[in-house]
Amino acid sequence: MIHATWPQLELRVVTVDRQNAENSSHRQIDMRLLSSPLLTDLTYVVYTEASHVGVPWRSDWPRLSQALAAGGNVRSLRLQIRQDFDGYDGPKIVPDTEPRKLPRLDLTSGLRLLRLEELTIEHPKLYGDSIYLWDDDYCRMFLDAIDCSRLRKLDFGIDNPMNFFQNSAGRFPKLKTLSFGLLGREGTQQPARMFLESLDALEHLDVSHSQYCIDDLWPAIEKHRNSLKTLILGPTFGHYNGFKYMGLSLLETIASTFPNLEQLGWHAECDTNAGSNHLTMHICADHTFQIDEKDLEVLSSMKLTKLDLYLHIPSKATDYCDQLIPGLMGAAETPPLDEKRSVAAAMHIAKVISGSRQDALQWLTLHLSRMTYGDRADRCEVFSRLQIRRNGYTSRLRGHEWDVRGKMDWYGLSSLEEDLLFEEEGATVFRKAHHAGSPRL
């Protein structure tokens, strides 16, 4: 009925958390909706029983593939893989009647995505590789199922699909956005480097955990020096192997190499016992947690509009959180984030980096991590994020200079809902400026 009445109508569907739906029928894939020829933009969580690569499992993938094949008009596809529960630890999503297949888009079912322009397939995990298998045959089928000349965005999250890069180099002349991770493994960067070198004019690049092979990858990144607007070089939180910072020299190189850079993601090294050559971040006199003054000088010189800073918080008290709480048998847990202090610290960083320039920093996102310890000092990394955005002129006149976003809770894996909240440009249903009790700015 809708198709006949409004043939030019386009549907954008965002489904982020079927697992917690009260009505069990709402946890299942809506085949009628996802099969609609009006569907052009889909953001969806795909549940799977899978825990090992290359093994058939029950999952949402077969039915999702069937629905997309029936519609055939999707231009933007953003899929996040999550583990299905067994029915005891939480609601089970995938029916036991589903066939066991490799957990990925089923390209043997006649699925064609010839209008596809943006593809995101991410699998947030604390450890290990993605279960999404890119073997050679699958890569060839995928390239046959899409129009490579239309693709503008590829986002693999923290995954490093080496086979895909090897099979696809030179096939995407109009690709503008690329995201992937290297997980700190030596020797795994060559396919990614080859793929990067095959692109013409990349505008947005996000490489997780690149610090262990940045020297080898750098020539391929530098090729896009005149076109890059976004460069994110952050750590892969959760894959804890100690910290290797990229250092001031690389930051200076970035500042002098990319004249059109608008957004940077940087893992900042912080000194908890800083001396006079460091610029303080602390708001409370007894909390010392500082970024090197030279780093901030370089960041200030870059005229960025958006900045992502990755900070690892020590066990002692800082602006963001009080010190770890010791327990029995070597255990130590972290107190909640102090929202008021954290937001004040973020505002201070933004003010320092903006200086007196008119084109001041508009967005600052802080990605915080901290090590906690379980029984017998078994370590576990936890994470949180917060974002401040400079408000418009009218709001600033009313004394509300900043819009504050983020749950500011410690978690193991980030939620897709918060990802969307931090990315969206305008006010949408995902917007949550702050929660009850947080500071009004």
C-alpha positions as CSV (number, residue, x, y, z in Angstrom):
1,M,0.0,0.0,0.0
2,I,2.8,2.5,0.9
3,H,4.8,1.5,-2.1
4,A,1.8,2.3,-4.4
5,T,0.9,5.5,-2.7
6,W,4.4,7.0,-2.4
7,P,6.7,5.3,-4.9
8,Q,9.5,7.8,-4.3
9,L,9.4,7.4,-0.5
10,E,12.7,6.1,1.1
11,L,12.9,4.3,4.4
12,R,15.7,4.6,6.9
13,V,15.6,1.9,9.5
14,V,17.7,2.0,12.7
15,T,17.3,-1.0,15.1
16,V,19.9,-1.1,17.9
17,D,18.7,-3.4,20.6
18,R,16.2,-6.1,19.9
19,Q,17.6,-8.2,22.7
20,N,15.9,-6.2,25.4
21,A,12.5,-5.8,23.7
22,E,9.8,-6.7,26.2
23,N,7.6,-8.3,23.5
24,S,9.4,-11.5,22.3
25,S,8.0,-11.0,18.8
26,H,9.8,-7.7,18.5
27,R,13.1,-9.5,18.9
28,Q,12.7,-11.3,15.6
29,I,13.7,-9.9,12.2
30,D,10.8,-7.9,10.6
31,M,11.0,-9.5,7.2
32,R,8.3,-7.4,5.7
33,L,10.0,-4.2,6.7
34,L,13.5,-5.2,5.7
35,S,12.3,-6.7,2.4
36,S,10.7,-3.4,1.3
37,P,12.0,-1.9,-1.9
38,L,11.7,1.5,-0.2
39,L,14.5,0.6,2.2
40,T,17.6,2.5,1.3
41,D,19.4,2.9,4.7
42,L,19.7,0.2,7.3
43,T,21.5,0.2,10.7
44,Y,21.0,-3.1,12.3
45,V,22.4,-5.4,15.0
46,V,22.9,-9.0,13.8
47,Y,22.9,-11.7,16.4
48,T,24.8,-15.0,16.1
49,E,25.7,-18.0,18.3
50,A,29.2,-18.0,16.7
51,S,32.3,-17.7,18.8
52,H,34.9,-19.2,16.4
53,V,36.0,-18.2,12.9
54,G,35.1,-20.4,9.9
55,V,32.5,-22.6,11.7
56,P,28.8,-22.8,10.7
57,W,26.5,-21.3,13.4
58,R,22.9,-20.3,13.7
59,S,22.5,-16.6,13.2
60,D,20.4,-13.7,11.8
61,W,22.5,-13.7,8.6
62,P,20.4,-16.0,6.4
63,R,17.1,-14.2,7.0
64,L,18.7,-10.8,6.8
65,S,20.3,-11.7,3.4
66,Q,16.9,-13.0,2.2
67,A,15.2,-9.7,3.1
68,L,17.9,-7.5,1.5
69,A,17.8,-9.6,-1.7
70,A,14.0,-9.1,-1.9
71,G,14.3,-5.3,-1.5
72,G,17.4,-4.7,-3.5
73,N,17.7,-0.9,-3.1
74,V,19.8,-0.5,0.0
75,R,22.5,2.2,-0.4
76,S,23.8,2.3,3.2
77,L,24.2,-0.8,5.2
78,R,25.6,-0.6,8.8
79,L,25.7,-4.0,10.6
80,Q,27.0,-4.7,14.0
81,I,27.6,-8.3,15.1
82,R,26.6,-9.3,18.6
83,Q,26.7,-12.6,20.5
84,D,23.3,-14.2,21.0
85,F,22.4,-15.5,24.5
86,D,21.5,-19.1,25.2
87,G,18.1,-18.3,26.9
88,Y,19.5,-18.6,30.4
89,D,21.9,-15.7,30.6
90,G,19.5,-13.5,28.6
91,P,16.8,-13.6,25.9
92,K,17.6,-15.8,22.9
93,I,17.1,-14.1,19.6
94,V,18.1,-16.6,16.9
95,P,15.5,-19.5,16.6
96,D,16.7,-23.1,16.9
97,T,15.1,-23.7,13.5
98,E,17.6,-21.5,11.7
99,P,20.1,-23.4,9.5
100,R,23.8,-23.5,10.5
101,K,25.8,-21.4,8.1
102,L,28.9,-19.3,8.2
103,P,27.9,-16.1,10.0
104,R,28.0,-13.5,7.2
105,L,25.9,-12.1,4.4
106,D,24.7,-15.1,2.3
107,L,25.9,-14.3,-1.2
108,T,24.8,-17.7,-2.5
109,S,21.1,-16.7,-2.1
110,G,21.1,-14.4,-5.0
111,L,21.8,-11.3,-2.9
112,R,22.8,-8.3,-5.1
113,L,23.6,-4.9,-3.6
114,L,24.2,-3.0,-6.8
115,R,23.1,0.4,-5.3
116,L,25.3,0.0,-2.2
117,E,27.4,3.1,-1.4
118,E,28.3,2.6,2.3
119,L,29.1,-0.6,4.1
120,T,29.9,-1.1,7.7
121,I,30.4,-4.6,9.2
122,E,31.8,-4.4,12.7
123,H,32.3,-6.9,15.4
124,P,33.1,-5.3,18.8
125,K,35.1,-7.8,20.8
126,L,37.5,-7.5,23.8
127,Y,39.8,-10.2,22.4
128,G,40.3,-12.2,19.2
129,D,39.4,-11.7,15.5
130,S,36.0,-11.1,14.0
131,I,34.0,-14.1,13.1
132,Y,33.2,-12.5,9.7
133,L,35.2,-14.7,7.3
134,W,36.6,-13.1,4.1
135,D,38.0,-16.1,2.2
136,D,39.1,-15.7,-1.4
137,D,35.9,-17.2,-2.9
138,Y,33.7,-15.0,-0.7
139,C,35.6,-11.9,-1.7
140,R,35.1,-12.6,-5.4
141,M,31.4,-13.2,-4.8
142,F,31.1,-10.0,-2.9
143,L,32.8,-8.0,-5.6
144,D,30.4,-9.5,-8.2
145,A,27.4,-8.6,-6.0
146,I,28.1,-4.9,-5.8
147,D,28.9,-2.1,-8.1
148,C,32.5,-1.2,-7.0
149,S,32.3,2.2,-8.7
150,R,29.5,3.3,-6.4
151,L,31.1,2.5,-3.1
152,R,32.1,5.5,-1.0
153,K,32.6,4.0,2.5
154,L,34.0,0.8,3.9
155,D,34.1,0.3,7.7
156,F,35.4,-2.9,9.3
157,G,35.5,-1.6,12.8
158,I,38.7,-3.0,14.5
159,D,38.9,-5.9,12.1
160,N,41.7,-6.3,9.6
161,P,40.2,-8.2,6.6
162,M,43.5,-9.1,4.9
163,N,42.0,-11.3,2.2
164,F,39.5,-8.6,1.3
165,F,42.3,-6.0,0.9
166,Q,44.3,-8.4,-1.2
167,N,41.4,-9.2,-3.5
168,S,40.0,-5.7,-3.7
169,A,43.0,-3.4,-4.3
170,G,42.3,-1.1,-7.2
171,R,38.6,-1.9,-7.4
172,F,37.2,1.1,-5.5
173,P,38.1,4.3,-7.4
174,K,35.6,6.5,-5.5
175,L,36.1,5.2,-2.0
176,K,36.3,8.2,0.4
177,T,36.0,6.6,3.9
178,L,37.9,3.6,5.3
179,S,38.1,2.2,8.8
180,F,39.9,-0.9,10.0
181,G,42.2,-2.2,12.8
182,L,45.6,-3.9,13.0
183,L,45.4,-5.4,16.5
184,G,49.1,-4.7,17.0
185,R,50.3,-7.7,15.0
186,E,53.5,-7.4,13.1
187,G,53.3,-8.4,9.4
188,T,49.6,-8.0,9.1
189,Q,49.7,-4.5,7.6
190,Q,50.9,-5.2,4.1
191,P,47.5,-6.0,2.5
192,A,46.1,-2.8,4.2
193,R,49.0,-0.8,2.9
194,M,48.5,-2.1,-0.6
195,F,44.8,-1.3,-0.5
196,L,45.4,2.2,0.8
197,E,47.9,2.8,-2.0
198,S,45.4,1.7,-4.6
199,L,42.9,4.4,-3.6
200,D,42.8,7.8,-5.3
201,A,41.8,10.5,-2.8
202,L,40.8,9.2,0.6
203,E,39.1,11.8,2.8
204,H,38.4,9.9,6.1
205,L,40.7,7.2,7.5
206,D,40.4,5.4,10.9
207,V,43.1,2.9,11.8
208,S,42.9,1.2,15.2
209,H,46.0,0.0,16.9
210,S,48.4,1.2,14.2
211,Q,51.1,2.3,16.6
212,Y,53.0,-1.0,16.2
213,C,53.4,-0.7,12.4
214,I,52.8,3.0,11.7
215,D,56.2,3.4,10.1
216,D,55.4,0.8,7.4
217,L,51.9,2.1,6.9
218,W,52.8,5.7,6.8
219,P,53.8,6.1,3.1
220,A,50.3,4.8,2.1
221,I,48.6,7.2,4.5
222,E,50.8,10.1,3.4
223,K,49.7,9.5,-0.2
224,H,46.4,11.1,0.7
225,R,47.9,14.2,2.4
226,N,46.0,16.7,0.2
227,S,42.6,15.0,0.5
228,L,42.4,13.7,4.1
229,K,39.9,15.5,6.3
230,T,39.8,12.9,9.1
231,L,42.6,10.9,10.5
232,I,41.9,8.7,13.5
233,L,44.9,6.8,15.0
234,G,43.6,5.4,18.2
235,P,44.3,2.3,20.3
236,T,42.1,-0.7,20.1
237,F,40.7,-0.7,23.6
238,G,40.3,-4.2,25.0
239,H,43.2,-5.7,23.2
240,Y,45.6,-5.0,26.0
241,N,49.2,-5.5,25.3
242,G,50.6,-2.6,27.2
243,F,50.8,0.9,25.7
244,K,53.0,2.1,22.9
245,Y,52.5,5.8,22.2
246,M,53.3,7.3,18.8
247,G,55.0,10.3,20.3
248,L,55.3,14.0,19.6
249,S,57.4,13.6,16.4
250,L,54.6,11.9,14.6
251,L,52.0,14.4,15.8
252,E,54.2,17.2,14.4
253,T,54.5,15.3,11.1
254,I,50.7,15.0,10.9
255,A,50.3,18.8,11.6
256,S,52.7,19.7,8.8
257,T,51.6,17.0,6.3
258,F,47.8,17.2,6.1
259,P,46.7,20.8,5.3
260,N,43.0,20.1,5.1
261,L,42.7,18.0,8.3
262,E,39.5,18.8,10.2
263,Q,39.3,15.9,12.6
264,L,42.1,14.0,14.4
265,G,42.0,11.0,16.7
266,W,45.1,10.8,19.0
267,H,46.2,8.5,21.8
268,A,47.6,11.1,24.2
269,E,50.4,10.1,26.6
270,C,49.7,11.5,30.0
271,D,52.0,12.1,32.9
272,T,50.6,11.5,36.4
273,N,53.7,13.1,38.0
274,A,54.2,16.1,35.7
275,G,56.6,18.9,36.3
276,S,56.6,22.5,35.2
277,N,57.0,21.6,31.5
278,H,53.5,20.2,31.4
279,L,50.2,22.0,31.0
280,T,47.8,20.9,33.7
281,M,44.4,19.4,33.0
282,H,43.4,19.2,36.6
283,I,40.5,21.1,38.1
284,C,40.9,19.9,41.7
285,A,44.2,20.7,43.3
286,D,44.8,17.2,44.6
287,H,44.1,15.4,41.2
288,T,47.1,15.5,38.8
289,F,46.7,14.1,35.3
290,Q,48.4,16.1,32.6
291,I,49.1,16.1,28.9
292,D,52.4,17.3,27.7
293,E,52.3,21.0,26.9
294,K,54.1,20.5,23.5
295,D,51.4,18.0,22.4
296,L,48.7,20.6,23.2
297,E,50.6,23.3,21.4
298,V,50.7,21.1,18.2
299,L,47.0,20.2,18.5
300,S,46.2,23.9,19.0
301,S,48.1,24.8,15.8
302,M,46.1,22.4,13.6
303,K,42.8,24.4,13.6
304,L,40.8,21.2,14.1
305,T,37.0,21.3,14.3
306,K,36.7,17.8,15.9
307,L,39.2,16.0,18.2
308,D,39.1,12.5,19.6
309,L,41.5,12.1,22.5
310,Y,42.2,8.6,23.9
311,L,43.3,8.7,27.5
312,H,44.3,5.8,29.8
313,I,43.5,6.7,33.4
314,P,45.9,5.5,36.1
315,S,44.9,3.8,39.3
316,K,45.4,7.0,41.3
317,A,42.7,9.7,41.6
318,T,42.3,12.0,38.6
319,D,39.9,14.6,37.3
320,Y,37.8,11.9,35.9
321,C,37.6,9.3,38.7
322,D,38.7,8.6,42.2
323,Q,41.5,6.0,42.8
324,L,40.9,2.3,42.5
325,I,39.2,0.6,45.5
326,P,41.3,-2.3,46.8
327,G,39.6,-5.6,47.6
328,L,40.7,-9.1,48.6
329,M,43.2,-11.3,46.8
330,G,44.6,-8.5,44.7
331,A,41.3,-7.3,43.4
332,A,40.7,-3.6,42.8
333,E,37.6,-2.0,41.2
334,T,37.1,1.5,39.8
335,P,34.6,4.0,41.3
336,P,32.1,5.6,38.9
337,L,33.2,8.5,36.7
338,D,32.8,11.8,38.3
339,E,30.6,13.5,35.7
340,K,31.1,17.1,36.9
341,R,34.9,16.9,37.1
342,S,35.1,14.9,33.8
343,V,33.0,17.5,31.9
344,A,35.0,20.4,33.5
345,A,38.3,18.7,32.4
346,A,37.0,18.2,28.9
347,M,35.9,21.9,28.7
348,H,39.4,22.9,29.9
349,I,41.1,20.9,27.2
350,A,38.8,22.3,24.5
351,K,39.5,25.8,25.7
352,V,43.3,25.3,25.7
353,I,43.3,23.8,22.2
354,S,40.9,26.4,20.8
355,G,42.9,29.4,22.2
356,S,41.6,32.7,20.9
357,R,40.9,31.7,17.3
358,Q,37.5,32.2,15.8
359,D,37.3,28.8,14.2
360,A,37.5,27.1,17.6
361,L,37.2,23.4,18.3
362,Q,33.5,22.4,17.9
363,W,33.6,18.8,19.2
364,L,35.8,17.1,21.7
365,T,35.3,13.4,22.4
366,L,37.3,11.8,25.2
367,H,37.7,8.0,25.1
368,L,38.7,6.9,28.5
369,S,40.1,3.5,29.6
370,R,41.2,2.1,32.9
371,M,42.6,-1.1,34.2
372,T,40.8,-2.9,37.0
373,Y,41.8,-6.1,38.8
374,G,39.8,-9.2,39.7
375,D,40.6,-12.1,41.9
376,R,44.4,-12.7,42.1
377,A,45.0,-9.4,40.3
378,D,43.5,-10.7,37.1
379,R,43.4,-7.5,35.0
380,C,40.4,-6.3,33.0
381,E,40.2,-3.0,31.0
382,V,37.0,-0.9,31.2
383,F,36.0,2.0,29.1
384,S,33.9,5.1,28.9
385,R,33.3,8.1,26.6
386,L,32.0,11.6,26.8
387,Q,31.6,14.2,24.2
388,I,31.2,18.0,24.4
389,R,29.9,20.1,21.5
390,R,30.0,23.8,21.3
391,N,26.4,25.1,21.2
392,G,25.0,27.8,18.8
393,Y,25.0,31.5,19.5
394,T,21.6,31.6,21.1
395,S,22.3,28.8,23.6
396,R,25.6,30.4,24.5
397,L,23.8,33.7,25.2
398,R,21.7,31.8,27.8
399,G,24.9,30.5,29.4
400,H,24.9,27.0,27.9
401,E,28.1,26.9,26.0
402,W,28.4,23.1,25.7
403,D,26.2,20.2,24.8
404,V,27.3,17.1,26.8
405,R,26.7,13.6,25.4
406,G,27.5,10.1,26.6
407,K,26.4,7.7,29.4
408,M,29.7,8.2,31.3
409,D,29.4,4.7,32.7
410,W,32.2,2.2,32.7
411,Y,31.6,-0.6,30.3
412,G,33.2,-3.5,28.5
413,L,31.9,-2.9,25.0
414,S,30.5,0.3,23.6
415,S,26.9,0.3,22.4
416,L,25.8,1.1,18.9
417,E,23.3,3.6,20.3
418,E,26.1,5.6,21.9
419,D,28.1,5.4,18.7
420,L,25.2,6.9,16.8
421,L,24.7,9.6,19.4
422,F,28.3,10.7,19.0
423,E,28.2,10.7,15.2
424,E,24.9,12.3,14.4
425,E,25.1,15.9,13.2
426,G,21.7,17.2,14.2
427,A,19.0,16.5,16.8
428,T,17.6,13.0,16.4
429,V,15.8,10.4,18.5
430,F,19.2,9.3,19.7
431,R,20.2,12.6,21.2
432,K,20.7,12.6,24.9
433,A,22.4,15.8,26.0
434,H,22.9,14.7,29.5
435,H,21.2,12.5,32.1
436,A,19.5,13.5,35.3
437,G,22.0,14.9,37.8
438,S,24.7,15.8,35.3
439,P,25.9,19.4,35.1
440,R,23.9,21.9,33.0
441,L,26.4,23.9,31.0
